[in-house]
C-alpha cells in the first residue's frame, strides 16, 4: 500500500479539501441554515440535515439515502426520509439550505471580503472545477450537478464547494467499499486516527446498540485491523492510510480543469 505512484494532483486535491471544508461546514455548524429550515417547519436539526442534503436526489426512498450517505446506522435515514419532505418539499429545502449557508458565509467573511474581486475569482475557479468532473458512480455529486449554480458570488462559492465536497465524498465511499470497510467501521478507524479510545465512545457511534458495536469491533479484530484492546494494528493503520490516499487520488478530476497555479495570478 505504498504511495510511490500517486497521481501528480493528489496533493492539490488534499489541499483543496482543507481549504474548502470550512466553507461547506457552515451548512451544518453555523446557525443560519438551521434557522431557515426551522422557519419552514422542521423541528429538529436532523430533519433539516437529511431533508436538505438528500434533496438534490429527488424524492427517493430512505434506503437510497442510506446507501448514498453510507455512514449512518440502519434506520437513521428512515426516521427523517420521506417525512422531512412532507414538511418541506425537496426544492424548497434546497433553496433554504442555500440561503442559510450563503448568509452564514457572508457573516463570517464580512462584507468587505464577501464583495471583493478576489472572492469572485475564487468562486469562478471553484465553480469551473466543480462543474468539470465526470459524474459516473458519483451519486451525491450527480444530484448536486442537476441544480442551478447561484449567481451571487458568495452563494456560488458555497454551492460549488459543496459540489466538490459531495464529489470527494462519493470517491471516499468507493474507497471504503473497495477496502470492505462499512460505515460504522469507517467511524471506528476515524476515531482511532483522532486518538479517541475506546473508539466506541466516538460521538458518531456511541449511541448505537452495544451488541451492534461489539459485533463491529469483533469483526475488525478478526480481520487484524485492531488489536485486543481496540487500538490500531499496523494493518489497520495501513488500511486507513490507503483509504485516505485513494480518496485524495479519486478527488483530483475537478482540478484538472483549472489552469496551472502560475497562470491564475
C-alpha positions as CSV (number, residue, x, y, z in Angstrom):
1,X,0.0,0.0,0.0
2,X,2.9,2.4,-0.7
3,X,2.5,5.8,-2.1
4,X,5.1,5.5,-4.9
5,X,2.7,6.1,-7.8
6,X,0.5,8.9,-6.6
7,X,-1.5,11.0,-9.1
8,X,0.5,14.2,-9.5
9,X,-2.5,16.3,-8.4
10,X,-3.2,14.2,-5.3
11,X,-1.6,16.9,-3.1
12,X,-3.7,19.6,-4.7
13,X,-6.9,17.6,-4.0
14,X,-5.9,17.2,-0.3
15,X,-5.1,20.9,0.0
16,X,-8.3,22.0,-1.7
17,X,-10.2,19.7,0.7
18,X,-8.6,21.5,3.6
19,X,-9.4,24.9,2.1
20,X,-13.0,24.2,1.1
21,X,-14.2,22.1,4.0
22,X,-14.7,25.2,6.3
23,X,-16.8,26.8,3.6
24,X,-19.0,23.7,3.4
25,X,-19.3,23.2,7.1
26,X,-21.3,26.5,7.7
27,X,-24.3,24.5,6.5
28,X,-24.0,22.1,9.4
29,X,-22.3,24.1,12.1
30,X,-23.5,27.7,11.8
31,X,-27.0,28.8,12.8
32,X,-28.4,30.4,9.7
33,X,-29.2,27.2,7.7
34,X,-30.8,25.5,10.7
35,X,-32.9,28.7,11.3
36,X,-34.0,28.8,7.6
37,X,-35.1,25.2,7.7
38,X,-36.8,25.6,11.1
39,X,-38.7,28.6,9.9
40,X,-40.2,26.4,7.1
41,X,-41.3,23.8,9.7
42,X,-38.5,21.4,10.5
43,X,-38.5,20.7,14.3
44,X,-35.1,19.0,14.6
45,X,-31.6,19.5,13.2
46,X,-31.5,16.0,11.7
47,X,-34.8,16.6,9.8
48,X,-33.1,19.5,8.2
49,X,-29.8,17.7,7.6
50,X,-31.4,14.6,5.9
51,X,-34.1,16.6,4.1
52,X,-31.8,19.3,2.6
53,X,-28.7,17.2,1.9
54,X,-30.6,14.4,0.2
55,X,-33.0,16.8,-1.6
56,X,-30.8,17.0,-4.8
57,X,-31.6,13.3,-5.3
58,X,-35.3,13.9,-5.5
59,X,-38.0,12.0,-3.6
60,X,-36.0,8.7,-3.4
61,X,-36.8,6.1,-0.7
62,X,-34.9,6.2,2.6
63,X,-33.0,3.1,1.5
64,X,-31.4,5.1,-1.3
65,X,-30.5,8.0,1.0
66,X,-29.0,5.5,3.5
67,X,-26.9,4.0,0.6
68,X,-25.7,7.3,-0.7
69,X,-24.8,8.7,2.7
70,X,-23.2,5.4,3.7
71,X,-22.1,6.1,7.2
72,X,-25.3,6.4,9.2
73,X,-26.7,3.4,11.2
74,X,-29.5,1.3,9.9
75,X,-32.9,3.1,10.3
76,X,-31.5,6.6,10.9
77,X,-32.3,7.8,7.4
78,X,-35.8,6.3,7.6
79,X,-36.5,8.4,10.7
80,X,-36.4,11.5,8.5
81,X,-37.0,10.4,4.9
82,X,-39.5,10.8,3.4
83,X,-41.3,12.6,6.3
84,X,-38.9,15.6,6.1
85,X,-40.0,16.3,2.5
86,X,-43.7,16.2,3.6
87,X,-42.8,19.2,5.8
88,X,-40.6,21.0,3.3
89,X,-40.5,19.7,-0.4
90,X,-37.1,19.0,-1.7
91,X,-37.0,22.1,-3.9
92,X,-37.8,24.4,-1.0
93,X,-35.3,22.6,1.2
94,X,-32.6,23.2,-1.4
95,X,-33.4,26.9,-1.5
96,X,-33.5,27.2,2.3
97,X,-30.1,25.5,2.6
98,X,-28.5,27.8,0.0
99,X,-30.0,30.9,1.6
100,X,-28.9,30.0,5.1
101,X,-25.4,28.8,4.1
102,X,-24.7,31.9,2.0
103,X,-25.9,34.1,4.8
104,X,-23.5,32.3,7.2
105,X,-20.6,32.6,4.9
106,X,-21.2,36.4,4.3
107,X,-21.5,37.0,8.0
108,X,-18.2,35.1,8.7
109,X,-16.3,36.7,5.8
110,X,-17.6,40.2,6.4
111,X,-19.0,42.5,3.6
112,X,-15.6,43.8,2.5
113,X,-14.2,40.4,1.7
114,X,-17.5,39.0,0.5
115,X,-17.8,41.7,-2.0
116,X,-14.2,41.7,-3.1
117,X,-12.9,40.8,-6.6
118,X,-10.8,38.0,-5.0
119,X,-13.9,36.2,-3.8
120,X,-15.5,36.5,-7.2
121,X,-12.3,35.0,-8.7
122,X,-12.3,32.2,-6.2
123,X,-16.0,31.4,-6.8
124,X,-15.4,31.4,-10.6
125,X,-12.4,28.9,-10.3
126,X,-14.2,26.7,-7.8
127,X,-17.3,26.6,-10.0
128,X,-15.2,25.7,-13.0
129,X,-13.6,22.8,-11.1
130,X,-16.9,21.7,-9.6
131,X,-18.7,21.5,-13.0
132,X,-16.0,19.8,-14.9
133,X,-15.7,16.3,-13.3
134,X,-17.3,13.1,-14.7
135,X,-20.5,12.1,-12.7
136,X,-20.2,8.3,-13.3
137,X,-20.5,6.5,-10.0
138,X,-20.9,9.8,-8.1
139,X,-24.5,9.7,-6.9
140,X,-24.4,12.7,-4.5
141,X,-22.3,14.8,-6.8
142,X,-24.5,14.0,-9.8
143,X,-27.5,15.2,-7.7
144,X,-25.8,18.5,-7.0
145,X,-24.8,18.9,-10.7
146,X,-28.5,18.9,-11.6
147,X,-29.1,22.1,-9.5
148,X,-28.7,25.6,-10.9
149,X,-25.5,27.3,-9.9
150,X,-26.3,30.5,-8.0
151,X,-25.5,33.9,-9.5
152,X,-24.4,35.6,-6.3
153,X,-20.7,35.0,-5.8
154,X,-20.9,34.1,-2.1
155,X,-23.7,31.6,-2.7
156,X,-21.8,30.3,-5.8
157,X,-18.7,29.8,-3.7
158,X,-20.6,27.8,-1.1
159,X,-22.6,25.8,-3.7
160,X,-19.6,24.9,-5.8
161,X,-17.5,24.0,-2.7
162,X,-20.4,21.7,-1.6
163,X,-20.5,20.1,-5.1
164,X,-16.8,19.3,-4.6
165,X,-17.4,18.0,-1.1
166,X,-20.0,15.6,-2.4
167,X,-17.7,14.6,-5.3
168,X,-15.0,13.8,-2.8
169,X,-17.4,12.0,-0.5
170,X,-18.6,9.7,-3.3
171,X,-15.0,8.8,-4.0
172,X,-14.4,8.2,-0.3
173,X,-17.3,5.8,-0.2
174,X,-15.9,4.0,-3.3
175,X,-12.6,3.7,-1.4
176,X,-14.3,2.3,1.7
177,X,-16.3,-0.2,-0.3
178,X,-13.2,-1.4,-2.1
179,X,-11.5,-1.9,1.3
180,X,-14.6,-3.7,2.7
181,X,-15.0,-1.0,5.4
182,X,-18.6,-0.4,6.3
183,X,-20.0,2.9,7.6
184,X,-19.6,2.0,11.3
185,X,-16.2,0.5,10.7
186,X,-15.2,3.8,9.0
187,X,-16.2,5.7,12.1
188,X,-14.0,3.3,14.3
189,X,-11.0,4.0,12.0
190,X,-11.6,7.7,12.2
191,X,-11.9,7.7,15.9
192,X,-8.6,5.8,16.3
193,X,-6.9,8.2,13.9
194,X,-8.1,11.1,16.1
195,X,-6.7,9.4,19.2
196,X,-10.2,8.5,20.7
197,X,-10.1,5.4,22.9
198,X,-12.1,3.4,23.3
199,X,-13.3,4.1,19.7
200,X,-16.8,3.0,20.7
201,X,-17.0,6.3,22.7
202,X,-16.8,8.3,19.5
203,X,-19.8,10.7,19.1
204,X,-20.9,9.3,15.8
205,X,-21.3,5.8,17.1
206,X,-21.5,5.8,20.9
207,X,-25.4,5.8,20.7
208,X,-25.5,2.5,18.7
209,X,-26.7,-0.7,20.4
210,X,-23.9,-2.2,22.4
211,X,-24.3,-5.6,20.7
212,X,-24.0,-3.9,17.3
213,X,-20.8,-2.1,18.3
214,X,-19.4,-5.3,19.8
215,X,-20.0,-7.2,16.6
216,X,-18.3,-4.5,14.5
217,X,-15.3,-4.5,16.8
218,X,-15.1,-8.3,16.8
219,X,-15.2,-8.3,13.0
220,X,-12.4,-5.8,12.8
221,X,-10.3,-7.8,15.3
222,X,-10.8,-10.9,13.2
223,X,-9.6,-9.1,10.1
224,X,-6.5,-7.9,12.1
225,X,-7.4,-4.2,11.8
226,X,-7.5,-3.6,15.6
227,X,-5.9,-5.4,18.5
228,X,-7.5,-7.0,21.6
229,X,-7.5,-3.6,23.4
230,X,-9.2,-1.8,20.5
231,X,-6.1,0.0,19.2
232,X,-4.8,0.2,15.6
233,X,-2.7,-2.7,14.3
234,X,-0.1,-1.9,11.7
235,X,-2.5,-3.4,9.1
236,X,-5.4,-1.3,10.4
237,X,-3.3,1.9,10.2
238,X,-2.2,1.0,6.7
239,X,-5.8,0.3,5.6
240,X,-6.9,3.7,6.9
241,X,-4.0,5.4,5.1
242,X,-4.7,3.6,1.9
243,X,-8.4,4.8,2.0
244,X,-7.3,8.4,2.6
245,X,-4.7,8.3,-0.2
246,X,-7.2,6.8,-2.6
247,X,-9.8,9.3,-1.6
248,X,-7.4,12.1,-2.5
249,X,-6.5,10.4,-5.8
250,X,-10.2,10.0,-6.7
251,X,-10.8,13.7,-5.9
252,X,-8.3,15.0,-8.5
253,X,-10.5,15.1,-11.6
254,X,-12.2,18.5,-10.9
255,X,-8.9,20.3,-10.5
256,X,-7.6,19.0,-13.8
257,X,-9.9,21.6,-15.5
258,X,-8.1,24.5,-13.9
259,X,-5.1,26.3,-15.3
260,X,-1.8,25.7,-13.5
261,X,-1.3,27.9,-10.4
262,X,1.2,30.1,-12.1
263,X,-1.3,31.3,-14.7
264,X,-4.1,32.0,-12.2
265,X,-2.5,35.1,-10.7
